[in-house]
Amino acid sequence: MNGKRAVLAASGVLLLSLLALPGALALERPGTIQITDLESKHSYFDRGKPGTSIGDLDIYNLLLFNKRITPRALGHGEMICTRVGTKRQSCTANYALPKGEIAVQGAIDSRLIYELAVVGGTGLYDNVRGTLTVTSLHRSKPLRELLVFRLGV
């Protein structure tokens, strides 16, 4: 009988300790994140008619930097764009940062400057919405861009 009581007591302590843990951290107020990216890989898949056409895919792998904090990459990103018109692409991207990921999507006409909707995230960013504005900084290899996330909760 004492063994059962010990198991029940231990179970009760475990349950109480789990309930006492603070909830997951989440962004509590609007904010801005300004970082840069560096294209580490670009893959092109010609899925439509030969040459640039509707249905073609561009996949970008990116390293994320904030040189004010560290010279090393602080995260990475992936962006997949499907050509939906002669110049227009529908894009989805995920940016993995130290405290969570931010997901974005939308349509772009040019990689020089564009804006995408922030549609959610994980970790610190699990409750965010907002916009991502991307501005090209260096178009020749390696490609480099300025990313400005304007986040609301």
C-alpha positions in Angstrom: 0.0 0.0 0.0 2.8 2.4 0.8 4.2 1.9 -2.7 0.9 3.0 -4.3 0.8 6.1 -2.1 4.4 7.0 -3.1 3.5 6.6 -6.8 0.3 8.7 -6.3 2.2 11.4 -4.4 5.0 11.5 -7.0 2.4 11.7 -9.8 0.7 14.6 -7.9 3.9 16.5 -7.5 4.7 16.0 -11.2 1.3 17.3 -12.2 1.6 20.3 -10.0 5.0 21.1 -11.3 3.8 21.0 -14.9 0.9 23.3 -14.1 3.3 25.7 -12.4 5.5 26.1 -15.4 5.1 29.3 -17.3 3.3 29.1 -20.7 5.3 29.3 -23.9 7.0 32.6 -24.5 5.2 34.7 -27.1 5.7 38.1 -28.5 3.5 40.4 -26.3 3.6 43.7 -28.3 4.3 44.9 -31.9 7.9 45.0 -32.9 10.3 45.3 -35.8 13.1 42.9 -36.8 15.7 44.2 -39.2 18.2 41.6 -40.5 20.0 40.7 -43.8 20.1 37.5 -45.7 22.7 36.0 -48.0 21.7 33.5 -50.6 23.5 30.2 -50.0 21.8 28.2 -52.8 19.4 28.8 -55.6 17.7 25.9 -57.4 15.6 26.4 -60.5 13.2 23.8 -61.8 11.8 24.2 -65.3 8.4 22.5 -64.9 6.4 24.4 -67.5 7.2 24.9 -71.1 10.9 25.0 -71.9 12.4 28.3 -70.6 10.8 30.7 -68.1 7.1 29.9 -68.0 4.1 29.3 -65.6 4.7 26.5 -63.2 8.5 26.9 -62.9 9.9 26.7 -59.4 12.7 28.7 -57.7 13.9 27.5 -54.4 16.2 29.7 -52.3 18.3 28.8 -49.3 19.3 31.7 -47.2 21.6 32.5 -44.2 20.3 35.2 -41.9 22.5 37.9 -40.3 22.5 40.7 -37.8 26.0 42.0 -37.9 25.3 44.4 -35.0 25.0 41.3 -32.8 27.4 38.7 -34.4 29.4 38.3 -37.6 28.1 34.7 -37.8 24.7 33.6 -39.2 22.0 33.7 -36.6 19.5 31.6 -38.6 18.5 30.4 -42.0 15.6 30.7 -44.3 14.0 28.8 -47.2 11.8 30.4 -49.9 9.9 28.6 -52.6 8.4 30.6 -55.5 6.1 29.3 -58.2 5.8 31.3 -61.4 2.1 32.2 -61.9 2.5 34.8 -64.7 5.0 36.2 -67.1 6.7 38.1 -64.2 4.6 37.2 -61.2 5.6 34.5 -58.6 3.6 33.1 -55.7 6.1 32.6 -52.8 6.1 31.0 -49.4 9.1 31.3 -47.0 10.1 30.3 -43.5 12.8 32.1 -41.5 14.3 30.3 -38.5 15.6 32.7 -35.9 17.1 31.9 -32.4 13.7 32.0 -30.6 11.4 30.6 -33.3 10.4 30.7 -36.9 8.4 33.2 -38.9 6.3 32.1 -41.9 5.4 34.5 -44.8 3.6 34.2 -48.1 2.4 36.3 -51.0 3.0 37.2 -54.6 5.9 39.2 -56.0 6.7 40.8 -59.4 10.4 41.6 -58.8 13.1 40.5 -56.4 14.4 44.0 -56.2 11.8 45.1 -53.6 8.7 43.3 -52.5 6.4 42.8 -49.5 4.9 39.5 -48.2 2.4 38.8 -45.4 3.6 37.4 -42.2 1.1 34.6 -41.6 2.3 33.1 -38.4 5.2 31.4 -36.6 6.5 29.2 -33.9 8.2 29.8 -30.5 8.4 33.5 -29.7 6.5 34.3 -32.9 3.6 31.8 -32.6 1.0 34.6 -32.4 2.4 37.1 -35.0 0.9 38.7 -38.1 2.3 41.6 -40.1 4.5 42.2 -43.1 7.9 41.5 -44.4 9.5 44.0 -46.7 12.5 42.8 -48.7 15.0 45.1 -50.5 17.8 43.9 -52.7 21.2 45.1 -51.5 23.5 43.2 -53.9 22.1 41.5 -57.0 25.3 39.8 -58.3 26.5 36.6 -56.6 26.2 36.3 -53.7 22.8 37.9 -53.5 22.1 39.9 -50.3 18.9 41.4 -49.1 17.6 43.6 -46.3 14.6 42.0 -44.4 12.3 44.2 -42.3 9.7 42.3 -40.4 6.9 44.5 -39.0 5.1 42.3 -36.5 1.9 42.7 -34.6 0.2 40.4 -32.1 
